[in-house]
Amino acid sequence: MMYAKNASVKMTIFVHENFMINQETSSKTLLYKDNKLIFMGDGYKAITMLIRNVEDPEPVKKKFHAQLSMREKPKFSKEDDIEKLRREALEQHALVSNKKKRR
């Protein structure tokens, strides 16, 4: 049996242009612009904000490719009728609710 003796996950501080993203705390990501805190919260949201606000987003996309590609894609396409999907979801919810009430 193999195991890692003092395994640790190292979070990062990434500096690009006048922005800095700090992911050292697993629960909150901090995004700074010109050494001023502009966002504290979800890491994915901080990364996308950083990408939208820098002049050259390619180094940021390369650094955070794993986090960006792990995001779940929508389960319906633009061709799907959203109203139809909404009605189906409501019908399924009604069926589940009725089964619980019968017990």
FIMIVO-17861 format. One line per field, with one value per residue (C-alpha): x, y, z; residue in three letters; residue number from 0. Coordinates in Angstrom, 3 decimals, always signed. Each point is the difference from the previous one (the first is absolute). Layout:
BEGIN
east c(X; ...)
north c(Y; ...)
up c(Z; ...)
aa c(ALA; ...)
i c(NUM; ...)
***
This chain:
BEGIN
east c(+0.000; +1.332; -0.908; +1.319; +1.579; -0.536; -2.131; -1.157; -1.732; +1.685; -2.317; +1.351; +0.555; +0.000; +1.037; -0.805; +0.160; -1.400; -2.102; +0.738; -2.117; +0.539; -1.287; +1.890; -3.224; -2.124; -3.309; +0.531; +1.949; +1.207; +0.386; +1.987; +0.433; +2.752; +0.410; -3.664; -2.399; -2.710; -1.497; -0.121; -1.901; -0.314; +3.242; -1.595; -1.713; +3.258; +1.841; -2.657; +0.042; +3.777; -0.226; -2.589; +2.035; +3.565; +1.378; +1.702; -2.176; +1.977; +2.475; -2.945; -1.910; +3.116; +0.646; -3.599; -0.893; -0.825; -2.481; -1.604; -0.427; -1.485; -3.095; -3.141; -1.431; -3.727; -2.046; -2.096; +0.944; -1.228; -2.266; -1.956; -3.186; +0.608; -3.722; -0.416; +2.817; -1.563; -3.376; +1.640; +1.820; -3.250; -1.790; +2.762; -0.099; -3.785; +0.316; +2.591; -2.122; -3.100; +1.878; +1.156; -3.526; -1.502; +2.161)
north c(+0.000; +3.418; +3.262; +3.525; +1.003; +3.738; +0.700; +3.542; +1.977; +3.294; +2.787; +2.845; +3.688; +1.094; +3.476; +1.294; +3.613; +2.073; -2.876; -2.600; -3.065; -1.724; -3.552; -0.884; -0.407; -2.829; +1.613; +3.474; +1.336; +3.585; +2.162; +3.225; +2.817; +2.542; -1.533; +0.659; -2.845; -0.041; -3.470; -2.674; -3.233; -2.858; -0.876; -0.636; +3.382; +1.727; -1.695; +1.021; +3.583; +0.037; -1.300; +2.650; +2.881; -0.623; +1.112; -3.343; -2.827; -2.915; -0.471; -0.012; -2.562; -2.166; +0.162; -0.786; -2.355; -2.868; +2.054; +1.492; -3.338; -1.764; +2.205; -1.947; +0.942; +0.729; -3.131; +1.586; +1.716; +3.300; -1.880; -1.495; +1.781; +1.381; +0.273; -3.699; -0.942; +2.135; -1.734; -3.448; +0.922; +1.234; -3.216; -2.150; +2.042; -0.417; -3.794; -0.221; +2.204; -2.145; -3.218; +1.469; +1.137; -3.469; -1.608)
up c(+0.000; -0.966; +1.625; +0.154; +3.308; +0.410; -3.045; -0.406; -2.690; -0.701; -1.021; -2.054; -0.276; -3.645; -1.131; -3.478; -1.179; +2.906; +1.386; +2.645; +0.756; +3.349; +0.434; +3.167; +1.973; -1.362; +0.930; -1.498; -2.942; +0.158; -3.112; +0.211; -2.515; +0.689; +3.486; +0.844; +0.733; -2.667; +0.546; +2.685; -0.619; -2.482; -1.782; -3.395; +0.062; +0.981; -2.879; -2.537; +1.328; -0.395; -3.575; -0.929; +1.450; -1.186; -3.353; -0.712; +1.388; -1.521; +2.915; +2.428; -2.090; -0.202; +3.763; +0.994; -2.860; +2.371; +2.043; -3.104; -1.772; +3.050; -0.006; -0.944; -3.370; -0.400; -0.624; -2.735; -3.204; -1.348; -2.388; +2.907; +0.870; +3.488; +0.658; -0.861; +2.384; +2.745; -0.419; +0.121; +3.218; +1.572; -0.995; +1.500; +3.189; +0.205; -0.412; +2.783; +2.271; -0.584; +0.834; +3.309; +0.903; -0.590; +2.696)
aa c(MET; MET; TYR; ALA; LYS; ASN; ALA; SER; VAL; LYS; MET; THR; ILE; PHE; VAL; HIS; GLU; ASN; PHE; MET; ILE; ASN; GLN; GLU; THR; SER; SER; LYS; THR; LEU; LEU; TYR; LYS; ASP; ASN; LYS; LEU; ILE; PHE; MET; GLY; ASP; GLY; TYR; LYS; ALA; ILE; THR; MET; LEU; ILE; ARG; ASN; VAL; GLU; ASP; PRO; GLU; PRO; VAL; LYS; LYS; LYS; PHE; HIS; ALA; GLN; LEU; SER; MET; ARG; GLU; LYS; PRO; LYS; PHE; SER; LYS; GLU; ASP; ASP; ILE; GLU; LYS; LEU; ARG; ARG; GLU; ALA; LEU; GLU; GLN; HIS; ALA; LEU; VAL; SER; ASN; LYS; LYS; LYS; ARG; ARG)
i c(0; 1; 2; 3; 4; 5; 6; 7; 8; 9; 10; 11; 12; 13; 14; 15; 16; 17; 18; 19; 20; 21; 22; 23; 24; 25; 26; 27; 28; 29; 30; 31; 32; 33; 34; 35; 36; 37; 38; 39; 40; 41; 42; 43; 44; 45; 46; 47; 48; 49; 50; 51; 52; 53; 54; 55; 56; 57; 58; 59; 60; 61; 62; 63; 64; 65; 66; 67; 68; 69; 70; 71; 72; 73; 74; 75; 76; 77; 78; 79; 80; 81; 82; 83; 84; 85; 86; 87; 88; 89; 90; 91; 92; 93; 94; 95; 96; 97; 98; 99; 100; 101; 102)
***
